[in-house]
Amino acid sequence: MRIERARLNISQLKLAEMADVSLDTINMIERGVGNPKFCTVISIAKALNVDLNTLLKL
């Protein structure tokens, strides 16, 4: 996720706003901490405009 976010030049805060999740959620996912809800992962994939399978491989 971090790779795609960086490629698009989007800050963690901007991605959090786009996906309607908290900044802490984005930060935790990128650090590999915790286990995000499936609906959160879908929201992030939509915000990044990437296929869910692609996002899960990143």
N, CA, C and O of each residue as an XYZ file, in Angstrom:
232
protein
N       0.816     -1.177      0.000
C       0.000      0.000      0.000
C       0.865      1.247      0.000
O       0.596      2.202     -0.729
N       1.893      1.234      0.811
C       2.782      2.395      0.893
C       3.408      2.697     -0.467
O       3.556      3.858     -0.847
N       3.772      1.649     -1.192
C       4.399      1.822     -2.507
C       3.447      2.533     -3.463
O       3.838      3.482     -4.144
N       2.218      2.082     -3.512
C       1.232      2.688     -4.416
C       0.913      4.116     -3.981
O       0.777      5.006     -4.821
N       0.794      4.336     -2.682
C       0.515      5.679     -2.166
C       1.647      6.627     -2.540
O       1.403      7.759     -2.957
N       2.874      6.169     -2.392
C       4.037      6.995     -2.731
C       4.107      7.244     -4.236
O       4.441      8.344     -4.675
N       3.790      6.214     -5.022
C       3.801      6.366     -6.475
C       2.823      7.449     -6.921
O       3.089      8.191     -7.866
N       1.698      7.527     -6.233
C       0.684      8.528     -6.556
C       0.948      9.868     -5.871
O       0.218     10.838     -6.073
N       2.006      9.904     -5.059
C       2.376     11.121     -4.333
C       1.235     11.609     -3.432
O       0.881     12.787     -3.427
N       0.677     10.666     -2.675
C      -0.418     10.965     -1.754
C       0.097     10.772     -0.329
O       0.729      9.760     -0.027
N      -0.167     11.718      0.526
C       0.240     11.595      1.925
C      -0.666     10.590      2.640
O      -1.747     10.254      2.156
N      -0.212     10.126      3.780
C      -1.041      9.228      4.582
C      -2.338      9.924      4.973
O      -3.406      9.312      4.954
N      -2.248     11.193      5.324
C      -3.438     11.944      5.720
C      -4.433     12.033      4.569
O      -5.630     11.820      4.760
N      -3.943     12.345      3.385
C      -4.823     12.456      2.216
C      -5.479     11.113      1.912
O      -6.675     11.065      1.624
N      -4.718     10.026      1.971
C      -5.288      8.703      1.729
C      -6.347      8.381      2.778
O      -7.404      7.843      2.447
N      -6.074      8.701      4.023
C      -7.053      8.465      5.086
C      -8.353      9.204      4.787
O      -9.438      8.647      4.954
N      -8.246     10.444      4.350
C      -9.434     11.224      4.002
C     -10.158     10.608      2.808
O     -11.384     10.490      2.813
N      -9.400     10.216      1.789
C      -9.997      9.638      0.577
C     -10.712      8.317      0.870
O     -11.747      8.024      0.272
N     -10.166      7.530      1.779
C     -10.727      6.217      2.110
C     -11.710      6.281      3.276
O     -12.333      5.279      3.626
N     -11.845      7.460      3.873
C     -12.727      7.663      5.023
C     -12.358      6.747      6.189
O     -13.209      6.100      6.799
N     -11.060      6.719      6.472
C     -10.539      5.994      7.632
C      -9.618      6.939      8.396
O      -9.291      8.023      7.912
N      -9.211      6.534      9.571
C      -8.347      7.403     10.367
C      -6.893      7.343      9.882
O      -6.461      6.372      9.262
N      -6.174      8.392     10.182
C      -4.744      8.432      9.881
C      -4.028      7.301     10.614
O      -3.122      6.677     10.063
N      -4.431      7.038     11.849
C      -3.829      5.940     12.616
C      -4.014      4.599     11.907
O      -3.119      3.754     11.927
N      -5.167      4.407     11.285
C      -5.425      3.162     10.558
C      -4.446      2.995      9.410
O      -3.860      1.926      9.240
N      -4.267      4.050      8.620
C      -3.325      3.998      7.495
C      -1.920      3.726      8.010
O      -1.199      2.894      7.459
N      -1.539      4.426      9.059
C      -0.203      4.274      9.625
C       0.026      2.848     10.118
O       1.080      2.265      9.865
N      -0.944      2.293     10.813
C      -0.803      0.935     11.346
C      -0.705     -0.099     10.226
O       0.095     -1.032     10.305
N      -1.517      0.067      9.187
C      -1.477     -0.874      8.065
C      -0.114     -0.823      7.389
O       0.470     -1.860      7.077
N       0.389      0.379      7.165
C       1.683      0.512      6.492
C       2.830     -0.038      7.330
O       3.838     -0.486      6.784
N       2.683     -0.008      8.643
C       3.724     -0.557      9.519
C       3.539     -2.052      9.759
O       4.387     -2.694     10.380
N       2.433     -2.606      9.268
C       2.179     -4.031      9.450
C       1.688     -4.380     10.833
O       1.841     -5.513     11.290
N       1.099     -3.407     11.499
C       0.594     -3.602     12.857
C      -0.924     -3.778     12.799
O      -1.609     -3.045     12.085
N      -1.436     -4.725     13.530
C      -2.879     -4.918     13.577
C      -3.398     -5.676     12.371
O      -2.640     -6.130     11.514
N      -4.709     -5.796     12.335
C      -5.381     -6.555     11.293
C      -6.595     -5.746     10.833
O      -7.636     -5.773     11.490
N      -6.473     -5.025      9.713
C      -7.573     -4.157      9.288
C      -8.806     -4.950      8.860
O      -8.706     -6.082      8.387
N      -9.956     -4.334      9.037
C     -11.203     -4.935      8.576
C     -11.184     -5.004      7.053
O     -10.552     -4.184      6.386
N     -11.888     -5.995      6.518
C     -11.942     -6.164      5.068
C     -12.542     -4.931      4.399
O     -12.081     -4.517      3.336
N     -13.565     -4.342      5.013
C     -14.191     -3.153      4.424
C     -13.210     -1.984      4.383
O     -13.297     -1.142      3.489
N     -12.287     -1.918      5.325
C     -11.260     -0.876      5.324
C     -10.315     -1.072      4.153
O      -9.955     -0.112      3.471
N      -9.914     -2.305      3.919
C      -9.016     -2.613      2.802
C      -9.689     -2.274      1.473
O      -9.047     -1.741      0.568
N     -10.966     -2.581      1.357
C     -11.710     -2.251      0.137
C     -11.760     -0.739     -0.060
O     -11.561     -0.259     -1.176
N     -12.018      0.009      0.992
C     -12.065      1.475      0.902
C     -10.730      2.049      0.453
O     -10.689      2.988     -0.342
N      -9.652      1.492      0.955
C      -8.318      1.968      0.582
C      -8.024      1.629     -0.876
O      -7.467      2.450     -1.604
N      -8.390      0.436     -1.299
C      -8.187      0.047     -2.705
C      -8.941      0.988     -3.634
O      -8.407      1.414     -4.658
N     -10.170      1.310     -3.284
C     -10.965      2.242     -4.096
C     -10.324      3.623     -4.113
O     -10.258      4.267     -5.160
N      -9.854      4.077     -2.959
C      -9.232      5.400     -2.870
C      -7.967      5.477     -3.722
O      -7.681      6.512     -4.323
N      -7.218      4.387     -3.771
C      -5.987      4.343     -4.567
C      -6.255      3.979     -6.025
O      -5.360      4.024     -6.868
N      -7.512      3.616     -6.300
C      -7.916      3.216     -7.650
C      -7.107      2.014     -8.148
O      -6.631      1.981     -9.283
N      -6.971      1.030     -7.255
C      -6.281     -0.205     -7.615
C      -7.189     -1.394     -7.329
O      -8.072     -1.327     -6.473
N      -6.963     -2.465     -8.045
C      -7.669     -3.714     -7.835
C      -7.313     -4.248     -6.451
O      -6.174     -4.124     -6.003
N      -8.287     -4.836     -5.786
C      -8.059     -5.368     -4.444
C      -6.923     -6.385     -4.433
O      -6.094     -6.366     -3.524
N      -6.869     -7.264     -5.415
C      -5.784     -8.250     -5.488
C      -4.428     -7.573     -5.610
O      -3.452     -8.011     -5.000
N      -4.367     -6.516     -6.391
C      -3.116     -5.765     -6.548
C      -2.693     -5.166     -5.218
O      -1.524     -5.242     -4.840
N      -3.637     -4.573     -4.512
C      -3.326     -3.948     -3.224
C      -2.818     -4.985     -2.227
O      -1.868     -4.724     -1.488
N      -3.435     -6.136     -2.205
C      -3.038     -7.163     -1.243
C      -1.661     -7.737     -1.538
O      -1.012     -8.276     -0.641
N      -1.210     -7.630     -2.772
C       0.126     -8.105     -3.135
C       1.210     -7.102     -2.777
O       2.378     -7.474     -2.670
N       0.847     -5.832     -2.588
C       1.849     -4.789     -2.333
C       2.423     -4.883     -0.951
O       3.278     -4.078     -0.582
